[in-house]
Amino acid sequence: MNKDRLRKLLEGYFNNTIDRKDCDELLKYMDHSDPELFSEITDRLLRDRKDGPVFEKTQADKIYDRIKSDPRFKVRPDKRHQVIRLRIAAVLIVSLSFTYYLVNTKKADLSLASHTAEIKAKDEIVPGDNKAILTLSNGKKIVLGQTGAGQLAKESGVEIEKTKKGEIIYRATSSDIRSNSVVFNKIETPRGGEYQVILPDGTRVWLNAASSLSYPTAFNGRIRAVSLTGEAYFEVAKNKNMPFHVNVNGVTIQVLGTRFNINSYSDESDLTTTLLDGSVRVFKNGHQALLQPGQQAVVGRASDQIAISSANISEVMAWKNGYFLFRDEDIKSIMKKISRWYDIEVEYRGDVEDQKFGGTFYRSKSFKELLHYLGKLGPLHFKIEGRRVIVMT
């Protein structure tokens, strides 16, 4: 394998677009390559990237755990793989640095050093974490962040478990699940929460903050249908005889087996479906569109038209990969995303409409540190009053 091919495979991994075939090729290369050469190329790749998050000690540990537990790389776990993974983690720690830029439509030559954030915290605002509420068919609610691993409940021939990793998984306990009446569960993440659930068919779903997913405890019939609010990333288990449907705000996303992200927050003007792998078809009131990998479909809430365009996968997948990624984005849009994760309210004073920012911030950073960085980027000041943040010019 030449260096260009290795670089392409690694880009696919870090952008979360690598497929099974490329995973196998990368693993084979890792089995027979020189670790020093592998680290050198990885180092060069990450130094060239301008959208990677800033890493600190605790954040690097999370990245290492994420790579080590990646289901795509769980094959032939030997010592050589452990060495390579440790090297990847080490390169991530030392190679990625915080990058930012400022686009100020009023004063392009504004000096960044002359502006600081006014931060007066009265109580600690912490980053979000793995937490959610599972509602069973009988109305019983289980606070997932407060329960240990093991069986949570048993419903209609299905056992619901929480794994040691904190995932929710459904296992059939009846030899004929079809003979049992189908019941529905709902998992909801609060503001400041995220969670992962493995559906009865093996489909994996990652829920972002302030989101919910309703689904049956067993998929019977001709389709597998779920309902979503908020944002979620799906890795759908393949089943050509039973298409997978996601219903959200009058829009249906139909797939057979693929990876895609849906952003459908009620405070956003559009519903956006972004495809990473496979194919999906988007339907709304008689209109439909077929997506190819790397594309996204945007559907306005007040319109039936479906607009297709190229997607920035890194930006779309930033939340799942543990960071915020802003590209020439206005402060209100930025604070909307931040408020969901840190569970805060935002108030604006003065003219902030034309302030544009860009940069990458790790979601595990403290809220005060994040505001400190934003305050350096432009002529804005921040004041914290309880869980309310006032943005001022």
N, C-alpha and C positions, 0 to 999 in steps of 0.2 A: 504494500500500500504506500502511495506517495504522500508527501506532506499535505498537498492540497486536499486530497481525499479525507485524510484524518481531520483536517480543519473543518471540512464540511460536516463530518459526522459529529464532531464536538459542538459545532454551532447548532446542529439539530437537537442535541441533548440539552444544551443550555436554554434554547428557545422553546423547548418542550414540543418539538415537531418531529422528533425521530420516530421512525416506525420499527416494527419488529425485525424486519430484514436488516436494517441498518444497525439496530441494537446488537444483533448477532455478529455482524461484521466488526463492530467496534470492540466487542468482547473478545473476538478471535485475535484482533490486533493487540489488545491489551495482554493476552496470554503469551504472545511471542515477541513483544516489543521491548526495547530498552527503556526502563522506567525514566531514566534521565532525559531521553529524547522526548518521551511522551509528556513529561512535565514541561520541557522547554517549549513545545508547541502549544500546550495548554496555556502556559504563561503568556506567550505572544498573542494568542487569540484573545485572552481576557484583557490584556493591556489595550488592544485595539477597540474593544467594545466601549461604547459611550452610554450604555443604558444599564450597566450593572449596578447593583446596590453597594452601599458602603458596608464593610464588614468589621465587626468588633469581635472580641473573644466569645461572648455568649452567642452571638449571631452565627459565628463560624461553626460552633458546635451544632447548631440547628441545621446548617447546610450539610455538615458531615452526616448527621443522622438521616437527612432527607435522601442523600445520595445512597447511603448504605441500605436504606429500606425501600429504595425504588423497585417496584415489582418487575420492571422491565429488565433489571440487571440481576435478578435473583436466580442465577444459574451457576453451577460449578463454583461454589464459594470456597476458594482456596486462599492460601497466604499471599499469593502474588496479587490477587484482586484486592486484598486488604491493604497491601502496600500502595497500589495504584490509587485506591480511593483516599487513603490518607494523604497522598501527594496532591490529589485534586483539591482536597480540603485546604491543604497548606497553601497551594497556589491561589485559591480563592481569597484566602485571608490577606495575603500580601500583595496581590496583583490588582484587585478592584479598588478603585478609589472613588470618592464622591465626586460627581460631576454636576455642574449646574450652569445655567445661563439665564440671562434676564432679557426679556423683550418688553420695553416700556414705550408705548406708542406716543407718550408725551415728551420724554427726554431720553433719547437713545444713548447719550453720553453720560448718563447718571453714574456717579461714583458709588460702587457697592459698599465701600468701606465706611461711608458716611451715614449709613442707616443701620440701626439696630432694633431689635424687637423689645417692646415694653412688656415684660412678663411678670406678673405678680400673682403667683398661684396661692390660693387660700386653702385648697385641698388637692391631693394628688390625683391626677388624671392618668390612668394607666392604659397601655395598649390592650386590644382585644385578645381573646384566648379561646381555646376549644370549649365551647359551652353551647348547650341547646336544650330544648324541651321536647320530649317525645310524648305525643298524645296517642293513646291506644284507642281501639274501636269503642270501648266502653266508657270513654271519657277520662280515664285515669291518666294523670300527667306524671312523667318521670323526668326529674332534673338530672340531665346526663353528666353534668360537671361534678355532681355530688355522689355519684354511684361508682362502685368499683367494677372490675372486670367480672364477667360471668353472665348467667342467665338473668334477663330482666323481666321477661313475661312469656306466656304461652298463649297463642290465639289461633283458633281454627286450624289446628294441625301444623302450626308453624312456631318454632322457638326463636325468640328474639334475644340476641346476645350482645354484650359489649366486650370487645377484644381488649387486650392489654395495650394496644396502640390507641384505644379510645374510639374505634370505629363501631358502628352499629351494623350487625349482620343478621340476616334472616335464614333459618335452616328449616327445611320441611321435616316434620317428624312423623307424618302420615304416609303410608305407602301409596295412597291415592288422594293426593291433595285436592283433586277436582271434586271429590265427594263432599268436601267441606265448603261451607258458605264463605264467599270472599268478603273479607272485612278490610277496612282502610285504616292506615296509620298516618300521622302527620308529624314531621320534625320541623321545628322552628328555631332559628338562631336569633338571639336578641341583637340590638345594637351593641357592638363590642364583642361579638361572638362569631365563630365559624365552626363547621363540623363536617364529618364525612360519614356517609351511609352506604352500605352495600345492599342493594335491593335483592329481592328473592331470585331474580334471574342472573345475578352476578354483576349487574351494572353498578359502577361506582359513581357516586355523586358527591361533589365537594360544594357545600353551601357557604356563600359569603355572608357577611353580617346583615342583619335585618332581612332575612330571607326565610322562605318556608317551602316545603315539598310535601305533597299529599300523594299517597300511592297505596295499592293493594298489598296485602301480606302474601299474596300468591297471584301470578299472572295466568289467567285462564282466558280462553276465547281466541279471537283472531289478532288482537293487538295488545301491546303492553302500553298502557296509558298512565301518565302521571301529570300532576298539576304543580306549577311553580309560581312563586312570587319572589321578587328580588333578583338575586344573581346566583348562578350555579355553573359548575363545570361538570360535564358528563363524559364518562368513558363507557359506552353502551356495549353490553355483551351481544355478540352476533347471534342472530336467529332469523334466517331468511323467511321462515314460515310465520313469524310473528313480529311485524314492524313495531318499533318503539315510538310512541308519540309523547311529546311534551306540550301540554296546553297551558297557555299563559296569555291573559288579557285579550282573548278573542283571536289569538294567533296559535296555529298548530305547527310544530316542527316534527317532521316525520323522518325516521332513520331506521337503518337495519343494524348497523354496528359501526360506531365511529366515535370520534372525540370532538367535542364542541363546547362553546361557552355561550350562555344566554344572560344578557343584562336586561332586566325588565323592572327596575325600580319604579315605583309609582310617581316619584318626583323627577323622573327623567322624561323628556319629551318624546323619546323614541325607544323602541324595543330593538335590541341588537343581538343577532345570532352570528357567531364567528366560528368557522369550521377549521379545525386543525388537520383532521385526517378523515378519509372516507367521503361520504356525500350525505347531504340532508336536503330535504325539500320543505320550503316554508309556505304555509297557506294562510290566507286571510280573506274571508268573504268572497270566494270565487277567484281571487288572484293567487298565483303561486310562482315560485322561483326555485331553481335548483342551484345549490352552492357547490363549488369546487374547493379543495383544500387551499387555505390562504385567503379565502374570500369571506365577506360578511354581508349579511342582509339587514337593512335598516327599515323598520316599519314605523311610521308615525302613528301616534295614538288616535289622531283625528283623520287618518287617511288609510285607504286600503292598498295604496301603492307600496311595492317592495323594491327598494333601491339596492343594487348589488355593487360592491366596490372591493378593492384590495384591502386587506386588514394588516394592521401592525400587530403581529402575534405577541411580541414581547410586551407591548403596552396592555393588550387585552388580558394576558395571562399573569401580569405582575402580581395581582392580588393573591392568586393561588400559590405563586412562587415566593410569597412573603415580603413583597415590597410595593411601594407606590411608584409609579412612573408617570411623570407629567411632561408633556411636550407642548410648549407654547400654549399653555392652558390658563384660562382666567381664574382669578382667585376664588370666585364663587363656586366654580366647578370643582376646584381642588378642595375647598373646605367642605363641600357636600360629601366627598369621598372620605375625608378625614373624620367628619362628624359621625359617620356610621361606625367607623372602627374604634374611635375613642369614646363614643357615646356622649357627645356634647351637643349643645345648642349654639348656633352662631348668629351674631347680630352684626350689621354693617353700619358704619357711620362715615359719611363723606363719600367722595367719588372714587370708587374702587373698580369700576367697570372695565377700564382699559388697561389694568395691570395684568401682564402676561408673565407666566413663570414656566421654567422647565427644570427638571432634576429628578433624581432618584433617591428615595428615602426608605429605609428598611422599616417594616411595619412593627418590629419589636422595639423601635426606638421610643424613648420617653417623649411624652407630648411636649414638654418644655423644650427639649432639644430640637424637635421638629419645628416649632415656632421660632426658635432661635435662628435656624437656617433660613426660614422664609423671610424673617426680618432682615437678614443680610442681603437678600436678593432684590429688594425694592423699597420704595417709600411707604411702607405700611408699618403700623404698630399694632400690637396685640395686647389685650387686657383680659385677664381671666377673673371671672366672678362666679365662684362655685363651679358649676358645670356649664356655664355660659361663657363663650369667648367672643369678645368684641373686636372686630377688625376695623381699624381706623386709618385714614390717610394723614 
